[in-house]
């Protein structure tokens, strides 16, 4: 609800002390008056749908169709601080993108999504550097991104 303070769980109760330093906070930079998000999706229907909802939610959306396009955008000095990546992209999958961003030390909040991921796929994505892995259901990708925006405005 507007004007209502967000309540976040006590991280010390979720992560052991040794893991807390690995949790990176979501930070959004604003280009002009809108926060930027990279959307990497090869399906035109999904891409247009997510683009529409993210734009309506107030984001400037940078679209990539392949894994190589996504990496190219994320290597730029002014890359979007948040990337929403389909787990399976042509040329390079989302886990590989997460590994490369992690190895390069890039500060990007990485959200992967897929249909019916296995536990092993989710664990692999998180170990590779993904901050969040979502199973595709109606509107979940947008909900996760909007949550990040609220975090930005609160900071």
N, C-alpha and C positions, 0 to 999 in steps of 0.2 A: 504494500500500500504506500502511496506517496507520503513522504514525511516520516515514515516509520523507520526506526533504526534497524539495520540488519544485525542479526545475532549469529556469530560464528562459533563453532565448537572450540573448546580448549584443545589446541593441537597436541599438548603434552599427554592428553588422554588417548589420542589416536596414534601418534607416532612415538616410538622410543626416542629418547634424547639424542642418540647418535643419528637418527634419521631426520631430525628437525632441521638441520642445516641444509639438507638436500631439497627441502620444500621451497620453491621459488614463488614469491608473491606475484600475482597478476598485476601488471602495470600497463596502462594504455596511454600511448602518446596521442595527441590530437593534432591532426593535420587540418589546419583551418579551424572549423568548428565541429568537426566530426572525427571520432576515433576510427583508426584504420584496421581492417581485418583482411587477411589473405584467405580466400576460399579456393581450395584445390579440389576440383570435382570434374570428372570426365563425362558424366551423364548430363546432357543438355537440359533435360527436364528437372533433375535434382538441382543443377546449378542455377537455373533461372528461378526456381522456387526459393532456394536458400538466399540467392541474391536479393530477391524481392523482399523477403522477410527481414534480412539483415539491414537493407537500405531503409525500410520502413521503421526499423528500430533505431535508426540514427547513425548507422555505420557507413563509412566509405569503404566499399568492398573492392578489393583487387582480386581478379579471377585468374586462376591458372588451370589449364586443362590436363597437363602431364606432370609427372614428378619432376622432370627437368625444368619445366616452367616454374614450378613452386620453389625449387632450390635457387633458381636464378633470381627470383623476387626476394627470397630470404637472405641472399648474399649481399644485397644492396645495402649501402650505409643507412638509408632511410626506410628500411624494411618495416612492414606492419609488425607491431609487437605481439599480435595474436595470429595464429594460423589454424584454420579449420581444414583438416585434411581427410579425404577419403582414404581408408586404409589401403585399398588396392587402386593404384593409379598407373596408367601406361608409362613405361620407362623406368620408374622407380617407385617403390611402395612407401607408404607412410612411415613404416618403421625405419627404413633406410634414411628417409628425410630427417627423422628424429635423431638418429645416430649421427648424421653429418652435422646437424645443428649443435648437438651436444659436444661433439669433438671440436667444433670450431669455437665453442664457448659463446655462441650467440644467445642473447637474452630474448627468447621468443617463447610465449606461452603456446604450447602445442596441443591441439585437440584433435584426436583421431576418431573416426566413426566408421562403423561397418554394420552389415546385417548379420545378426546371430554370431558374434565372435565367440570363439572358444576361450576358456580360461587361459590356456597357453598363449593365445594371441594377445589377450589383454595384458598378461604379465610381460610378454616380450615387448609390447609397445611401451609400457611403463618403464621397463628396464632400459630401453633404448633412449629414453628421455622425454616421452610423452607426458604431459601433465594431466591428461584426462583421456579416457577412451570411452566412447558412448556407443551403445547399440542403437541403430536407427529405428526409431518409432516416430509417430507423428509429432513433429516439432521439437524433439529433444535437442537437436543441434542448436537451434535458435535459443532455446531456454538456457543452455549452458553458456552461450555467448552473451546473452542479456545479463546473466548473473555476473559475468566478468565486467560488464559495463557498469553495473551498480557498484561493484567493488572499486572501480576507477573513480567514480564520482564521490565515493565516500572518503577516499584517501586525501 
